[in-house]
Amino acid sequence: MAGRKRDKAGRPGDRKGAPAKTRGAPHRDVTSKAGGKGGHRDAGGKPSSRDREPARKAGAKPAPIQVAAQDDKQASQLFDRPLTRHSGALPGERIPVILESLEDQGYQLLDSGNGEKLERYGPMRIVRPEAQALWPRRMKPGEWDNADAVFTGDTEEDGLGRWAFPKAPLGETWPMQLMGVDFHGRLTSFRHVGVFPEQLAHWRFMVDAIEARKGAPAKVLNLFGYTGVASLIAASAGAEVTHVDASKKAIGWARENQALAGLDKKPIRWICDDAMKFLLREEKRGNGYDLILTDPPKFGRGPNGEVWQLFDHLPLMLDVCRAVLSRNPIGLVLTAYSIRASFYSIHELMRETMRGAGGRVESGELIIRESGDDASEARALSTSLFSRWLPHE
């Protein structure tokens, strides 16, 4: 399959229906530097559905947003769907896999340490908390003092109130570009900046697979799509995209990003809905997708108060994702943030979900490595767990 990585010895590192021979020895896949044409869970930490939608620019014609109809009785019936008991052999496996995103022209991890990280997002140098950075900083204090924005988190107010600006006051947004797609970086009250650059590893795989398709365009479903960067990169590569998020405000941001990227005419459906409800309706309708990206939060609420608990609802979500995969799939990609679990938990769940489907499941961690002239001195930050099913060994 186009875009699939192999280990350093050139072996896939697995056998169908049996553990990989190198199980226990980590595989490291490193994405190539992006920046060209067409070449990411968005992920956890989505804004809540109670947030206000951003103001539109005068004269702008926003892309239509589809808001799910209110039908609590139907939703209750849909959620009664039982898990499917699949038969057959488990898919092959490749574990553990470390997916590393190298610096992009729009992003760098400049330094980390003492519980913080210093990053460059486009022209902006930003300092944010990072509990895993237990080591000392590499750079001199002056480099950190030169940051444009520092997340303080010392107030409860929304917007910019939780940020400090050492040099000069800044606005909420600024222009960025990753993998050739323009969008807005955004300072939020919950520490995030509108994009998760560790997803570059998944996005490179996605773009390679989309561009390798012959015939009809690939159909991509992006669940918990947040500000839409992954959706825009997929559309730029030639896919037909369905973007689902429960937050109307997040979809408003995504729609603004679409306009900034000049992708208004690309086939993207923006849907404000609870991800589980949407999936179950698509299953009943018989709709299918070639690639599904899902980046569920640990806990969340839908637009009508629906409650999402990852450990309670993830098995059913993946089961329905399998049901709506097309007959010629690219894959199913899951990213999990901020959960107290090993990647083995989602790895074994993914294998059971795809029992009898063939292919393989590869799981591990997404990491970002510090930039710098001396690669031997660059430390890596683990950002999230992932598991993905691919249809071919």
N, C-alpha and C positions, 0 to 999 in steps of 0.2 A: 504494500500500500504506500502511495506517495507520502513523503513526509515522515514516515515512521523511523524512529531512531533505533540503533543497535548499540550493544555495549562496545567497549573499547577494542575487544577482540574480534568484533564483527559478528558476534553470535546473537540471535534473538534472546538466548538465555532462558528458554522454557521449552516444555514439551506439552502437547495437547493432553489435558486431563491428568497431568502429573506435575509435581513440583519442579521448579527450575533447578537445574544442577547447581547453579550458583546462588541458590536461596540462602540469604544471610549475608552475602557480599553485595554491597550496594552498587547499582548501576547509576552512572551520572550522565544525563543528557544535557547538553548545553545548546541553547538556541543561538542561531547566528545573529549578528547585529542587524537590526532592522532599520528601516528608513526609506526604503524604496517603495514601489507601488504595492499596496496591500500589505505591505510588510518589508483584551483583554482588556471579580467575582467577587470584571466587577464582581464583588463578592459581598461578604457579610458587612454589617454595619450600615444597612440601608436606612435612609430617613424614614420616620414613621409616617403613616398615612394621614396623621393630623397636621403635618407640616403644610405651610401655605405653598401654593404653586407660584413659581417665579413669574414676574411681570414680563409680558411680551414686548418686543421692540415695535415701535410704531410702523404700521404698514406691513408687518410680517404676516405671512399666511402659514399658520402652523399646520403640521401634518395631523391628520385626524387621529383622535384617540378613541379606541373602542372601550367603553365601560360596560362590564358585565351586567346583565339584567338582575334585579333583585328577586330571588325566589328561594326563600329559606327552606320550604318544604322539599323542593327539588334537590337543593344542596344537601339536606339531611339524608335523602335517599342515595345520592351519589356517594357520600362518604361511607355508606354501608358496604361498599364493594370489598369482598374478601381478597386476601392475598392469593395469587395463583401458585399452585404447587407444580413446579416445573420438573420434568423428568429428563433423563439423559446424563451425559458426562459433564462435569464441571469444565469451564473454559481453562485453557492453559494460563500460566501466570508468570509474571516477571516482577520480582520484588527483591529488596526495596529499590525503587527508582528515585533518584534525586534529579528533579528538573530545575535547572539553573538558568535564569534569565540574565544574560550579559547586558551591560549598559547600552541603552538606546540613545540616539542623538537627543531625544526629549527627556531622558531620565538617567540619573546616576545616584547610587548610594555612595556618598562621598566619604563618610566616616560613621563610626558607631562606638558606643561605650558609655559607661557610667549611667546605664539605664535610659539612654537616648540615642537617636539616630539623626544624622545630618544628610539631607537628600537635596538633589537638584531636580525640580520639575519645570522643564522649559527654562525660562530665565530666573525662576524663583528658587532661592536656597531656603529650605524649611527645616526646622528642628521639631521633632515630635518624640513623645515617650516611646521607649522600646524595652520592655521588661527583660527580654532575653539577652540584651547587650550587657553581659556581666563583666566584660573585660574593660580595660582602660582605653581611652581615646588614642588614636594615632596622631591626629593633626594637632597643631598648636592651638591654644585658646583663641588666638586672633581669627582663625578660620571659622570657628563656631560663632564668634561674636559678630561676624559679617553676615549672619543670616538675615533674610528679609522678613521672616515670620517665625514665631515660636509659639507652639501650643502650650498654654498654661493650665487650662481647665480649672481656673480658680473662681469661676462664677457659674451660675446656673442659667444665665441668659442665652438665648439663641444667637446664631450668626457669628459675627466677628468678636463678640464680647469675651470669648475664651482664648483669644489670640493676642499676642504682644508683637509690636512692630518696632524692632530696635533702631531702624534707620529712618523710616518715614511711614506714615499711615498708608495702608493699601486698601483697595477695593476687595470685594468678595471673589471675583473671578479674574482669570488671566488666560491668554491663549497658550495652548500646548499642542504638541503633535507627537504621536507614536505610530510607528509602522506606516507612515505616510498619510495618516488621517488626523485632521485638525479637530480639536474640541476645547472646552473650557476646563482648566483646573479650577477648583472651588474650595475655599476655606469654610469648613462646616463646624458646627458646634460640637460634633461628636468625633473630632480629631482627624477624620478622613479628608481627602482632597479631591474626591471625584473620580479617582482611577486607582487601580491596584496593579502596579507594574510587574509584580511577580507572575501575573497572568500572561505576560508576553510569551512564556513557554507554551501555554495552551493555544494562544492565538497564532503562533507560528505554525504549529501542527494543523490548526484549523484552516489557515490560508493555503498551505501546501495541498491539503486534501481537497479543498473547494476548487482550486485552480487545476487540479489533476482530473476532475470529473469530465466525462465526455457526455455530450447530449444535453439534456435539460439541466438547468441550474440546480445546484444543491439547495435543499430546504433546511434551514437552520432554525431551531427553537432555542431561545435564550431565556431561561427562567430566572427570576430574581435579577433582572437585567440591569437595575440601578441606573446609572447615567448613560448607558447605551454604547460605551466605547467598543465593547466586543461586537455588538450588533452592527455598528458602523464599519468596523474592519471586515466583518463577514460580507456585508453588502458591497463594500468596495472591491472585494475579491471576486464578486460575481454571484453571490448567494441570494436567494429569497429568504427574508428573515422575519420571524415572528418574535417580538420582544414583549415579555410579560413582567410586570412589576405591580405590587399592591399599592405603591405610593404614587399618587397623582403628581406630587411635587417632583419626584425622581423622573417620571416620564416627561414632565415639562422640561427638566434639565436635558434629558436625552434628545428631545425634539429641538432644543436650542443648539445642541451639539451637531445634529444633523444639518441644520441650516449653516452653521459655521464651516462644516466640512464640505459644503457644496454637494451634498448627497440627497437633496430633496426629491429627486426623481427616481431614486433607487427603491426597489420593492421591499419596504419595511412596514410591518403592521405594529402599531404601538397599542398595547392592550393593558388597561388598568384592571387587574383582577387578582384574586387569590390564586396562587400557582396550582394548588391541588384541585380547586374547582375547575380551572381551565383545562388541566390535563384530563380530568375525568370526562368533561364534555367532549374533548377531542377524541378520546377513545370511543365514546358512544357514536360520534359522527363518522368514525372510520378514517380520520385524517392521519397522515403519517409525515415524519420528518427524517431526513438523512443524518443529521447531527443534532444532538441535544446537549446543551450546556446548562448545568444547574449548580448554583452557588448558594445554597440555602443558609440562612442564619441559624444560630443555635436556638433562638426564640424570636418570634415575630407575630404580627397581627395583620390580617387582611383588611381590605377597605371596608368590610362590613363587620369587623370585630372578630373574624375567624382567628383562631389561635393556632400557631405553628410551634411544635416542639420537635426538634430534630430527632432525638432518640425515639420518640413515639411515632413519628410520621414518615421518617425517611424510608423504611422498608416498603411502604405502600407507594410512595412517590416513585421510587426506582422501578417498582413493578409496573406501574402505569407508563413510565417512560419507555420501558421495553415494549409495551403493547402498542405505543404510537411510533416506534421506529419503523422506517420504511423497509421494503424488501431488499433494498440495496444500500445498506446503511454505511455511514462513515464511522460512527461511534457514539458513545455515551460518556460524557465527562462530568465528574462530580468533584467539587472542591469544598472542603469543610474548614471553617475558621473557628478559632476560640472554643474548641471542645476538648474536654479532658478524656482523651482516648488515644489509642495507638492507631496508626494507619491500618493495622490488621483488622480493626473492627469494620471499617468501611470496605476494605479489600475483600474480606470473606463474605460480606453482605452483597457486594457487587457480583462476586462469582456465583453465589446462590441465585441471585436475581437472573443471571444470564445462563444458568444451567441449561444444557441442551442446545444452546445457540452457537457453539463452536467459538472460534476466535481465541482471544486471550484477554486477561485483565492485568493491568500493570498499575501499581500503587506505590505511594511513598510521600515525599514532601516537595513543596515548591520553595526554592531558596533564592535569595538575592545576595550577590557578593559585592564587597566594596570595590570601588574603582581605584586606580593608581598605577604607577609605572612598575612597581614590583609586585607581580602576581602572587609571589610566595608569602607576602605580608597581608594579603587581602582576606579578611574574615567574612564568613557567610552568616546571614540571618535566615532562620527558618520562618516562613510566614504562614504556612497552612499545610493541611494534608490533602491528598487527592487520590482518586481512583478513577480509572477510565477503562472502558471495554472497547476493544477494537475487533472488527469482524474477521481479521485474518491473523494467522500465527506469525 
